[in-house]
Amino acid sequence: MRILIVDDSEIALELLQRTLVKAGHTVDTASNGEEALEWVRKGVHRLIVSDWEMPGMNGLELCRKVRALSTTYVYFILVTSHNTTADIVTGLSAGADDFISKPFNPPELLVRVRAGERVLSLESREIAIFAMANLTESRDQETGQHLERVRCYAQLLARRLMDYPKYRGKIDDKFVRLVYETSPLHDIGKVAIPDNILKKPGKLTDEEFAIMRTHTTVGKAQLDLALAKYPDAEFLRFARDIVACHHERFDGTGYPVGLAGEEIPLCARIVAVADVYDALTSDRVYRAALPHEEAKRMIMKSSGSHFDPDIIDGFVELADQFEAIHHALADGSAEQAPLARIDPVVSPAVQLATA
Amino acid sequence: MPELSTTTEPQNTSQLTTANLNGVFDLDALVDRCMGDASLAAKLLGRFGERLLTSVAEIETSLAAGDRSEVLKQAHTLKGEAGSLSAVRLQQAAAELETRLRNAHDVPDPQVARLAAALSSAADQCRQRLPKALDALSTSANQA
């Protein structure tokens, strides 16, 4: 990883540099904030380690400027002898990601840098997933912010279910995050559906509908291939389950397999509700969007038939938030990156991907 | 911040530990910070030693001019470098002066002067022990 280190002390720079280079990183140095900003404008570093107190621009100001200036997320570590809670809050408010106490200890520095790399790789992955999903959706003229809304709905539902005793141990923060990341892929199999069917303004014939339904199996096949290659990649497994099963119905009358109840992976049962709510509340060529209350009523009516009743319980509790997301992320709205307000844990990369 | 424990490599450090430095330098910690590279430690410590007299003189000048904010900055910088090089007593003396100036704007002058004097004396000790420290480091580097 290419790292920028910033310190007014030449000795500190040399020590930091040695440690990082020895661990296999490429390092550039700046001895003050202005120099650092020149590097930042070039945009070649995704991780910065900066001293807090420096003459001229200090580490906090530098961090704020990096946040304002960078188009991609830069992981910012402050090196500091300020380590009271108040100092940490100040640093975090300026946008710092982590702290290293001064004088630094090499193993600690490397551990914190590794943590940063992990965060950055997660975010790169997220961007890649979302870009892939968007590519599919770009063929479908009706979708707009569909993916963004669906992932928000799905995340809300997953987080709500986490509090139900029944799902304790089954849903954790990681599950919620994976649902958020992979739910936009639910229709990725539509790449294989010909335009005359995908974009047909009227009702599909039985034959056309049969082809349309293959988007679940085609998508599943692709993700199974990827999974065979990377069997440990949990996000691929989530994506596969969602893609394959988001049209299954709780009573076993869905497609492609006709799985019922808990045979349908939980993540897919969640996405099914999110996807249908969004479809109902969006305009279609053949009908106008239904009002929230009407959509809510229809979904509640399908509890136990189309949908998992537990998830519908969650949906009913969260209905106001669904409506809020529906409005905040309305198609054609000029909102940029509104997710930060709805969900403060959403990572900057996601804001980037939606901007 | 939670401190992570350092896994200290036992080799090449015995003569550093036994070098009689009266606690002025913690050479083991310094070599650890240099990823076990004693010659780098010697190089950085030597460079620090060359500038030490000037650094202390600058603090004394600012103090004489009554420029407390400048003293504060200079003491902070010296604390940082002394800390990086594990010149533990000097680090502590600089930290005391810095903390005093930072926390109270109405510290009576004699008190500041006393802390500044303690800092100068810690710096003198550093310079006295420096050749011995450099010897120990170069012996360690040669054995490595």
Interface residues (C-beta under 8 A of the other chain):
Chain A: D8 S9 E10 I11 A12 E14 L15 R18 T19 K22 D51 E53 P55 S81 N83 I88 F99 I100 S101 K102 P103 F104 N105 P106 P107 E108 V111
Chain B: M1 E3 L4 T6 T7 D32 R33 C34 M35 D37 L40 L44 R47 F48 K73 H76 T77 K79 G80 E81 G83 S84 L85 S86 Q91 A95
